[in-house]
Amino acid sequence: MVNAITISGLPGSGTTTVAELLQKKLGWKHVNMGKIFRELAEEHRMKLQEFEEYCEENPQIDREIDKKQEKILMEGNVILESRLAGWIAHIKKITALKVWIDCEEEERVKRIINREDGDFFEKKGEMKEREESEKRRYKKFYGIDLDDKSIYDVIIDSTNLKPEEIVKKIVDKIQK
């Protein structure tokens, strides 16, 4: 029986929307590590991009966050949303349904603009910088290749799906 779900995907793929809908459907706790990361950036009085660059030189921040994720997954009855949640469950051998949500780049940029406003090319550039920073950090600190999706139990392309359709696919997988 699955008592933990990890939801991972690139910015704008729909992870938060799916995790929130799953929370309502299952009644489990939802933890959004991206939100926690943004709060840490604010505590350090840095913009998100600036904080990500800072984290590249200060691995203790990522390690602290990852220890929290491991503890959260061990508690169970949780939907953990983060880029590394699935990898943490995999590496630490924690039983969880590991979900990766894919989405075409242009659609992700449009979704980010809907959420935050801004210029398409500016948002696309910010998104790419963020993704590259994370890839560098995870490779450098853990040897994890974010492009390797082989560890996921479910990979769903959200480009042309409604969030409810994605949630149904995940719930169907749990019930099998």
N, C-alpha and C positions, 0 to 999 in steps of 0.2 A: 504494500500500500504506500503510495506517494504521500508524503506529508510536507514536502517542500518543493517549490517551483522556482527556478531561476529564469528570469526574462532578460535577455541581452540583445543588443542591436546597436547600430550606429545612430548618431543624433538624427532625429526626425523620422525614424523608422516606425514609431508608434508604441514603443515599449511602455511608456507611462500610461497611455490610454488603455492598453490591453491589461496591464497590471491592475489598474484601478477597477476595471470591469470584472476581472477575475476575483478581486477582493470582495466585490459585492456579491458575486455568484457563489463563492466558496465560504465567505465569512472569515477568511484568514487575514492575518496581519499583512500589510504591504509596506515594505521598506524600500525607499528610493534612494540609493546611494549617490546618485547624481545630485540630488537635492542637498544631501549632507556635504558633498564636495563643494557645492556652490556656497553653502553656509561657511565652510572653512575658508574659502577664498575671501568672503566678506570679513571674517574674523581677522584675517591677515591684511585686511584693507587693500586687497588686490582685485583687479578685474580677472575674470575667468581665465583668459588666455595667459595673462601675466602669472597667475597662480600655477597653471599647468607647466609653464617654463620653470618656475621655481621648484616644482615637484620633480622635474627631471634631474635637478641637482641635489634634491633632498628626499631620498627614497623612504625615509622614516615615515613620512606622511602617508604614502601609499600603503606601506606595511601596516600602519595603525588601522587604516580603513579596511584593509583586507582581513586583519584579525577580527574586526567587528563583524565582517560579513560571515566569516567562518562560525563565529559564536551564534549569530542570528540563524544561520542554516541549521545548526545543531539543535536549536530550540524547537524547530518544526512548526507546522501549521502556518507557514509563511510563504509569501511571494516576495522574493528578493530580486530587485531590479538593479542591475549594474552591468557594465561592459564585461567585468571579470567574474561575475557571479557563477556562471556555468563552469568556468575554469577552476574556480576555487572548490566547488563541489567535486569536480573531477579529480583534481590533484589531492584533495584531502579525503577522497573516497566517501563523501557524504551522499547518502541516497537522496536524490532530487530529480525531478523531471527538468531537464536542461533544454530551454527553448531559445532559439536564435531567430530574431525577426529581421528579415532582409527587406530592402526597399530600394528602388532605383534612385540614383543621386538627385536628379532633377526634382523628383517628387518630394524627397526629403527636404531639399532647400525650400520648396514651396510651403511645406508644413511648418518649417521653422519661421518663415516670414509671416505666416498666419498667426503664429504664436507670439512672435516678438517684434513684428514689423521690420522694415529695413529694405535695403536694396538687394536684388537677387545676387549680383556678382560679389558684393561685400559679404553677404551671409554665406555664400558658397565658399569664399576664401577663408572665412573664420572657421567654418565647419571642417574644411580640409586641414587647416593648421591644427585644429583640436584633434582630429583623427590621427594625424601624423605624430603629434606629441604623445598621444596615448600608445600608439604602436611602438614608438621608440622606448618609452618607459617600461612597458610590459615585456618587451624583448630584452632590454638591458637588465631589469631587476629580476625577472622570473624565467626568461627563455621562452616566453609565450608568444606565439605568432597569432595575432588576432584574426588573420585571414584563414586560419585553420579551423574549420567548422566541424571537423570529424568527431568532436567530443559531444556534440549536441544530439539529443534524442529527437527533437523536432525542429525543423527549419521551415519557416513560413515566409513567403514573399507578401508583404503587406501593400505593395504598390497599388493593386487594384481590388483589394479586399476591404470590407467594412470591419471595424474593430470587433463587432459582435461575431462575425464569421471566424475570425482568428481565435477568439475565446472559445467558440464551439469546438474548433479543431483541438485545442489544448485540453478542454474538458473531456472530449471523446477519447483522447489518448490516455488520460488519467484513468478512465473507467474501463479500459481494456484489460 
